[in-house]
Amino acid sequence: MPTPTDIITLGHGGGGRLMHDLIVNELLPASDVMSERDLEDAALIHGGRLAISTDGFTVKPLFFPGGDIGKLAVCGTINDVAMRGARCRWLSIAMIVQEGFALEDLRRIIQSIRAACDADGVHIVTGDTKVVGRAAADGLFITTTGVGERFADPAPSAGAARPGDRVIISGTLGDHGISILAAREELSLAGHIESDCASLLTLTEAMLAAGGPGVRTLRDMTRGGMSAALNEIAISSGVSIEIEEGAVPVRREVRGACELLGMSPFEIANEGKLLAIVAPERADEVLAAMRAHDLGGDAAIIGTVGDGRPGRISARTPLGTSRLIDLPPGELLPRIC
């Protein structure tokens, strides 16, 4: 019989250590041009003028407070392209639809896709549709590929962080993941928690206009949350990072839900928040630009890049102690994106 190390588990898709090891050890060998340091949100092609990203979406439930799988798929791909300083212009969409899926639900999702594309001037130029038997796809799966034109020079990169740089996040953590969990499990949580699903393109444009090349790194904090994003950046850049735990914004309702469920908001997925590494002399300007934007009102400087052991992430607690922040081990919340 196969052992747990011989099979794929839900944890391999969670954005944590298991997923990192799966990609590096099993999937990267299929590429003749990529290495572990090339694991960006999007790749630069055509001499660096274009950025391309592809992503699959299997969220459950398909409709949730703040969005649905259609909005999530478009915004998620726009965001990955934006993290390289590029505007997504062309989109390919592939759908795997389960037999028996309600046509009215499909129409609602298509309307969300169209609205999200229109908001950022994205054109759907190709796609594919497959129908599978009942219970074979859990309703609907969507895969998108986005191609965008780069406007930032140089392009932000996970490998560009330098000691002394500031760590900035655009807003509160965990809203998306906790809203999905509450909707899926029909949990009665204190307060209303809604997904932060949104396109980050215009926020990214404002940040790069304010900080220029001082905006070294951009990362949207999806699977694995802030913890995974910080670790990926520190590994790619060969730096250490220290954050101030008390400076990290988390909604009271999300914090309460995490305490109740034994989770950390640092590891919960977001779908409308980003993390930036910014040169110290431009950090205040970038922060001001973020706070002036609709999606950045809760933006905060939460830490500093250091020259300690490469890949080491630590958090200074309100009590003055320090703790390590590692990659999440596996999947806290499956099927959230």
C-alpha positions as a printed NumPy array, in Angstrom:
array([[  0.   ,   0.   ,   0.   ],
       [  1.21 ,   3.535,  -0.698],
       [  2.509,   5.466,   2.295],
       [  1.571,   9.124,   2.99 ],
       [  4.812,  10.171,   1.296],
       [  3.831,   8.345,  -1.924],
       [  0.562,  10.159,  -2.601],
       [ -0.695,  13.697,  -3.138],
       [ -2.675,  15.161,  -0.246],
       [ -4.701,  18.353,   0.093],
       [ -1.724,  19.778,   1.935],
       [  0.306,  19.711,  -1.288],
       [ -1.941,  22.475,  -2.629],
       [ -1.946,  24.703,   0.439],
       [  0.865,  27.119,  -0.344],
       [  3.062,  25.822,   2.485],
       [  6.05 ,  23.535,   2.928],
       [  4.437,  20.513,   1.256],
       [  3.519,  22.531,  -1.83 ],
       [  6.965,  24.133,  -1.988],
       [  8.659,  20.734,  -1.86 ],
       [  6.277,  19.287,  -4.471],
       [  7.023,  22.121,  -6.887],
       [ 10.795,  22.129,  -6.36 ],
       [ 11.352,  18.382,  -6.236],
       [  8.728,  17.025,  -8.632],
       [  7.416,  19.737, -10.972],
       [ 10.359,  22.037, -11.7  ],
       [ 12.345,  19.262, -13.428],
       [  9.774,  19.476, -16.249],
       [ 11.081,  22.957, -17.121],
       [ 14.337,  23.525, -18.95 ],
       [ 14.539,  27.225, -18.002],
       [ 13.21 ,  27.547, -14.418],
       [ 14.868,  27.111, -11.037],
       [ 13.685,  27.574,  -7.443],
       [ 14.61 ,  31.27 ,  -7.667],
       [ 12.209,  31.729, -10.596],
       [  9.052,  31.001,  -8.599],
       [  7.45 ,  34.409,  -9.17 ],
       [  3.743,  35.217,  -9.398],
       [  4.234,  35.723, -13.15 ],
       [  7.029,  35.146, -15.654],
       [  8.504,  37.838, -17.894],
       [  8.616,  36.968, -21.602],
       [  9.229,  38.638, -24.956],
       [ 12.384,  40.356, -23.77 ],
       [ 10.723,  41.3  , -20.496],
       [  8.009,  43.431, -22.129],
       [  5.218,  40.999, -21.256],
       [  4.256,  39.112, -18.094],
       [  2.333,  35.825, -18.143],
       [  0.667,  33.864, -15.356],
       [ -1.612,  30.848, -15.191],
       [ -3.762,  29.69 , -12.285],
       [ -6.458,  27.14 , -11.44 ],
       [ -9.493,  27.818,  -9.227],
       [-11.402,  25.162,  -7.307],
       [-13.016,  27.24 ,  -4.536],
       [-15.858,  25.737,  -2.519],
       [-18.511,  27.113,  -2.252],
       [-18.615,  28.651,  -5.718],
       [-20.536,  31.674,  -4.389],
       [-19.378,  33.345,  -1.17 ],
       [-19.738,  36.699,   0.621],
       [-17.835,  39.198,  -1.515],
       [-17.62 ,  37.245,  -4.751],
       [-17.749,  33.968,  -6.639],
       [-15.395,  31.702,  -8.557],
       [-15.666,  33.872, -11.68 ],
       [-14.603,  37.11 ,  -9.995],
       [-11.936,  35.21 ,  -8.079],
       [-10.448,  33.686, -11.236],
       [-10.164,  36.976, -13.106],
       [ -8.943,  39.054, -10.166],
       [ -6.48 ,  36.37 ,  -9.089],
       [ -4.83 ,  36.323, -12.508],
       [ -4.835,  40.117, -12.863],
       [ -3.141,  40.293,  -9.47 ],
       [ -0.423,  37.779, -10.314],
       [  0.454,  39.74 , -13.451],
       [  0.337,  43.034, -11.52 ],
       [  2.882,  41.728,  -8.996],
       [  5.484,  41.966, -11.782],
       [  4.514,  45.556, -12.579],
       [  2.354,  44.646, -15.588],
       [ -1.231,  45.366, -16.677],
       [ -3.133,  42.243, -17.66 ],
       [ -4.597,  42.791, -21.13 ],
       [ -5.439,  39.347, -22.495],
       [ -7.029,  36.398, -20.751],
       [ -7.585,  32.742, -21.62 ],
       [-10.237,  30.871, -19.646],
       [-10.769,  27.104, -19.476],
       [-13.753,  25.627, -17.645],
       [-14.382,  22.07 , -16.482],
       [-18.112,  21.826, -15.812],
       [-19.798,  18.937, -14.062],
       [-22.814,  17.306, -15.657],
       [-25.972,  18.583, -13.969],
       [-24.552,  22.023, -13.153],
       [-27.277,  24.669, -13.124],
       [-27.182,  26.859, -16.226],
       [-28.423,  29.827, -14.182],
       [-25.419,  29.518, -11.873],
       [-23.085,  29.362, -14.865],
       [-24.659,  32.538, -16.237],
       [-24.106,  34.33 , -12.92 ],
       [-20.454,  33.304, -12.937],
       [-19.993,  34.437, -16.549],
       [-21.491,  37.815, -15.616],
       [-18.944,  38.126, -12.799],
       [-16.121,  37.238, -15.191],
       [-17.283,  39.889, -17.657],
       [-17.63 ,  42.566, -14.963],
       [-14.159,  41.884, -13.55 ],
       [-12.605,  42.008, -17.023],
       [-14.405,  45.243, -17.935],
       [-13.225,  46.955, -14.744],
       [ -9.562,  46.609, -15.761],
       [ -9.796,  46.577, -19.564],
       [ -9.011,  42.872, -19.908],
       [-10.   ,  41.021, -23.083],
       [-10.901,  37.321, -23.147],
       [ -9.24 ,  36.109, -26.341],
       [ -9.439,  32.309, -26.132],
       [-10.641,  29.479, -23.939],
       [-11.857,  25.93 , -23.621],
       [-14.826,  24.104, -22.086],
       [-15.066,  20.491, -20.982],
       [-18.016,  18.679, -19.372],
       [-17.355,  15.727, -17.061],
       [-19.654,  13.244, -15.359],
       [-21.542,  13.827, -12.142],
       [-19.331,  13.984,  -9.018],
       [-16.217,  14.312, -11.201],
       [-15.564,  18.059, -10.78 ],
       [-17.58 ,  19.247,  -7.774],
       [-19.536,  21.703,  -9.897],
       [-17.056,  23.88 , -11.748],
       [-13.274,  24.33 , -11.988],
       [-11.719,  27.3  , -13.833],
       [ -8.198,  27.762, -15.17 ],
       [ -7.05 ,  31.164, -16.411],
       [ -3.94 ,  32.434, -18.158],
       [ -3.259,  36.156, -18.266],
       [ -0.799,  38.12 , -20.363],
       [  0.026,  41.725, -19.57 ],
       [  2.211,  44.611, -20.685],
       [  4.892,  45.621, -18.205],
       [  4.868,  49.271, -17.096],
       [  7.358,  49.074, -14.197],
       [ 11.098,  49.36 , -14.776],
       [ 12.646,  47.359, -13.287],
       [  9.983,  44.739, -12.695],
       [  9.371,  43.959,  -9.007],
       [ 10.824,  40.57 ,  -8.112],
       [ 10.777,  38.193,  -5.162],
       [ 14.571,  38.114,  -5.415],
       [ 15.104,  41.877,  -5.166],
       [ 14.736,  42.52 ,  -1.41 ],
       [ 17.753,  44.139,   0.282],
       [ 18.751,  44.643,   3.925],
       [ 17.212,  47.817,   5.283],
       [ 14.128,  47.659,   3.067],
       [ 10.731,  48.096,   4.682],
       [  7.952,  45.489,   4.662],
       [  4.487,  46.912,   3.913],
       [  1.138,  45.139,   3.685],
       [ -1.918,  46.687,   2.067],
       [ -4.536,  45.779,   4.672],
       [ -6.11 ,  43.338,   7.068],
       [ -5.216,  39.659,   6.92 ],
       [ -7.367,  36.56 ,   6.624],
       [-10.651,  38.041,   5.384],
       [-10.975,  35.754,   2.35 ],
       [-10.026,  32.471,   3.99 ],
       [-12.239,  32.934,   7.028],
       [-15.21 ,  34.064,   4.919],
       [-14.873,  30.932,   2.752],
       [-14.641,  28.698,   5.806],
       [-17.687,  30.325,   7.421],
       [-19.747,  29.983,   4.219],
       [-18.69 ,  26.385,   3.586],
       [-19.266,  25.112,   7.098],
       [-22.235,  27.426,   7.801],
       [-20.475,  28.762,  10.892],
       [-22.085,  31.467,  12.999],
       [-19.159,  33.785,  13.713],
       [-19.31 ,  37.068,  15.585],
       [-19.652,  39.922,  13.092],
       [-19.843,  39.85 ,   9.296],
       [-16.744,  38.585,   7.504],
       [-16.556,  39.112,   3.747],
       [-13.942,  38.057,   1.221],
       [-11.488,  40.752,   0.166],
       [-11.508,  39.41 ,  -3.419],
       [-10.483,  42.339,  -5.643],
       [ -8.178,  43.412,  -8.441],
       [ -4.973,  44.988,  -7.108],
       [ -3.955,  46.532, -10.426],
       [ -4.797,  50.17 ,  -9.683],
       [ -3.299,  49.917,  -6.185],
       [ -0.109,  48.532,  -7.707],
       [ -0.045,  51.353, -10.26 ],
       [ -0.355,  53.932,  -7.473],
       [  2.427,  52.307,  -5.463],
       [  4.823,  52.144,  -8.398],
       [  4.034,  55.733,  -9.382],
       [  4.953,  56.829,  -5.862],
       [  7.947,  54.579,  -5.274],
       [  9.344,  53.837,  -8.718],
       [ 12.299,  51.421,  -8.607],
       [ 12.177,  51.676,  -4.811],
       [  9.286,  49.186,  -4.923],
       [ 11.519,  46.143,  -5.078],
       [  9.08 ,  43.284,  -4.463],
       [  5.314,  42.757,  -4.725],
       [  3.512,  39.594,  -3.671],
       [ -0.195,  38.909,  -3.294],
       [ -0.788,  36.937,  -0.124],
       [ -2.949,  34.053,  -1.331],
       [ -2.423,  30.412,  -0.263],
       [ -0.276,  30.257,   2.861],
       [ -1.055,  33.912,   3.581],
       [  1.526,  36.409,   4.769],
       [  3.707,  33.678,   6.282],
       [  4.203,  31.949,   2.932],
       [  4.807,  35.244,   1.086],
       [  7.468,  36.378,   3.573],
       [  9.265,  33.041,   3.46 ],
       [  9.239,  32.897,  -0.34 ],
       [ 10.693,  36.394,  -0.58 ],
       [ 13.373,  35.751,   2.057],
       [ 14.434,  32.519,   0.35 ],
       [ 14.527,  34.081,  -3.14 ],
       [ 16.413,  37.179,  -1.986],
       [ 18.742,  35.432,   0.469],
       [ 17.772,  37.757,   3.333],
       [ 16.173,  37.64 ,   6.759],
       [ 13.017,  39.563,   7.682],
       [ 11.743,  40.744,  11.047],
       [  8.2  ,  41.987,  11.535],
       [  6.433,  43.689,  14.427],
       [  3.514,  41.413,  15.271],
       [  1.505,  44.241,  16.825],
       [  1.742,  46.31 ,  13.636],
       [ -0.018,  43.699,  11.475],
       [ -3.665,  44.715,  10.87 ],
       [ -6.275,  41.999,  11.496],
       [-10.003,  42.571,  11.811],
       [-11.413,  41.822,  15.257],
       [-13.863,  39.312,  13.755],
       [-11.096,  37.45 ,  11.902],
       [ -8.824,  37.418,  14.937],
       [-11.668,  36.031,  17.055],
       [-12.452,  33.324,  14.492],
       [ -8.789,  32.322,  14.288],
       [ -8.512,  32.084,  18.066],
       [-11.665,  29.985,  18.187],
       [-10.432,  27.631,  15.456],
       [ -6.779,  27.475,  16.527],
       [ -5.456,  29.186,  13.393],
       [ -3.06 ,  32.041,  12.731],
       [ -4.263,  34.971,  10.597],
       [ -0.703,  35.149,   9.262],
       [ -1.29 ,  31.847,   7.437],
       [ -4.821,  32.477,   6.134],
       [ -5.294,  33.258,   2.441],
       [ -6.234,  36.69 ,   1.118],
       [ -7.458,  37.51 ,  -2.395],
       [ -7.216,  41.291,  -2.352],
       [ -4.125,  42.073,  -0.277],
       [ -0.466,  42.396,  -1.172],
       [  2.896,  42.53 ,   0.536],
       [  5.574,  44.942,  -0.667],
       [  9.285,  45.276,  -0.002],
       [ 10.224,  48.929,  -0.446],
       [ 13.487,  50.868,  -0.224],
       [ 13.598,  52.767,   3.102],
       [ 13.824,  56.191,   1.464],
       [ 10.598,  55.576,  -0.502],
       [  8.576,  53.688,   2.108],
       [  6.652,  56.674,   3.49 ],
       [  5.687,  57.869,   0.003],
       [  4.499,  54.408,  -1.006],
       [  2.552,  53.992,   2.238],
       [  0.824,  57.351,   1.718],
       [ -0.149,  56.368,  -1.837],
       [ -1.562,  53.069,  -0.578],
       [ -3.611,  54.696,   2.178],
       [ -5.074,  57.135,  -0.351],
       [ -6.381,  54.208,  -2.417],
       [ -9.694,  52.435,  -1.733],
       [ -7.897,  49.112,  -1.199],
       [ -5.097,  50.449,   1.002],
       [ -6.806,  52.313,   3.834],
       [ -5.409,  49.857,   6.409],
       [ -1.926,  49.642,   4.87 ],
       [  0.921,  49.474,   7.377],
       [  4.696,  49.189,   7.595],
       [  5.148,  46.001,   9.596],
       [  8.846,  45.151,   9.446],
       [ 12.331,  45.4  ,   8.031],
       [ 14.543,  43.265,   5.816],
       [ 17.784,  42.207,   7.511],
       [ 21.1  ,  40.562,   6.712],
       [ 20.716,  37.65 ,   9.113],
       [ 20.451,  33.992,   8.202],
       [ 18.947,  33.811,   4.692],
       [ 15.317,  32.702,   4.754],
       [ 14.811,  33.415,   8.464],
       [ 11.53 ,  35.16 ,   9.336],
       [ 10.964,  36.356,  12.883],
       [  8.187,  38.27 ,  14.609],
       [  8.694,  40.607,  17.553],
       [  5.715,  40.123,  19.851],
       [  4.015,  42.868,  21.898],
       [  5.709,  41.335,  24.978],
       [  9.133,  41.995,  23.482],
       [  9.907,  38.355,  22.742],
       [ 10.691,  36.939,  19.309],
       [  9.299,  33.911,  17.483],
       [ 10.024,  32.295,  14.15 ],
       [  7.531,  32.343,  11.267],
       [  8.006,  29.312,   9.05 ],
       [  6.23 ,  28.185,   5.923],
       [  2.88 ,  26.675,   6.901],
       [  3.34 ,  22.891,   6.953],
       [  0.35 ,  22.005,   4.797],
       [ -3.25 ,  22.932,   4.095],
       [ -5.109,  24.879,   6.781],
       [ -8.17 ,  25.572,   4.639],
       [ -8.55 ,  23.487,   1.458],
       [-10.49 ,  24.7  ,  -1.57 ],
       [-10.279,  28.431,  -0.793],
       [ -9.21 ,  29.594,  -4.249]])
